[in-house]
Amino acid sequence: MIDCLFCKIVRGEIPSGKVYEDELVYAFRDIHPLRPTHILVIPKKHVASLAHVGPEDEPMLGRLLAVAHDIAVENGSTDGFRGIINTGRIGGQEVPHLHLHILGGPGPVGPMVERE
């Protein structure tokens, strides 16, 4: 997708705080971090959301999850982290490109969701 913000980052058209890259995924620091460690891991191929993946995306999805731990540890989350994939409007997805948030740093990350 030519106008996608994250696709532009992957292509180097928009600067990012790159922390990792391989043939399938790209990881960079969130510009509005919610924790001391807040990194986004995205597929290099444009995929709008987790609701838009198919069997052909299994290698990319596996890689997205497989690199999360190493990225988190290398960036200060040695005692654990939270991985979040928001999907669609109801799920709180803000950028229409699949992305995994790695949230961590010292201290507890907090509750998974607010309780009613």
N, C-alpha and C positions, 0 to 999 in steps of 0.2 A: 504494500500500500504506500503510495508515494508521499502522502501528506501525514503519515503516522509519526507522531513525536518520537516514539521509541525506535522506529525504523530509521529515522534521521540520525539518531544517536548511534545506532549500529553502523551506519554508513560513514560516520565521522563528520556529518554536516552540523551537528550540535555538540559542543564539548560536554564531556561527562567526567566524573571522577572514577574512571575505570579501575576495577579491582581484579577482574578476571575475564578471560576470553579464550574460547576454543572454537572448533569448527561448527558447533551447534548452539552455544549459548554465550551471552555477554552479561557481565555483572558490573554495576556501578552504584555509587553512593546516592541515596535519595536526596534531592535538593531541599526537602523539608523534613529532616529526620525527626522521628518520634522517640527514638532511643539513641544512646551513644553509638550503637551499631545499628544502622538502618541501610541495608543494601538491597537493591532490586536485581533479580536474576531473570533475564528474558531470553526467549528463543530468538535467534538471528532471523529466522523465517517469520514473516508476519502471520500471527494467529490471533484473532480478535479476543478470544477468551477460552477458558477451559471448556466452555460449552461448544466450542468449534473444533475440537480435536478429533482425530480419527485414528484407526490402527496404524496408519503411516507415520503418526507423530510419536509413537511409543519410544523410539530411541531418544528423541529430543526431550520428552517428558522425564524419562529415566535419568538423563544427564542433568536436567534442571534440578532434580531432587538429589542426585548423587553428589553434586559439587557443593550443595548448600552447607553441609557440615564443615568442610575444609575452608570455605570462604568465611563462615562465621568464626571459626577458631582463629584463622589468620588475621581477623579484624577485631579481636578482643573479646569474643564470646566463648571463652574456654570452659565455662560452667553450664553451658546450655544456651538455647535460643528458641525463638518461635518462628515458624515458617507459615506465612499466610498467603493464600491465593484468593483474592476477591473475584467474583464472577458475576458480571451483569449489573444492572442498575440496583436490584434488590440486594445483591451481595456487596455493594459499595465500590465496584470497580470504577475508577476515575479515568483511566487511559485505556482505550480499546485495543490493547495489545497484551496478550497473556504475560503476567509477571508474578514472580514469587518474592514477597517481602521477607527478608531476614531481619528479625528484630532481636537485639540482645544488648550485651554490655553488663556492667556490674549490677547486682541486685535483681529482684524478681521483675519479670516483664509486666505482670499484672494479670487480671482475670481475662479469660478468653473472650467473653462477651459480658455486657452489663446484665445483671439479673433484674427482672421486673418485680 
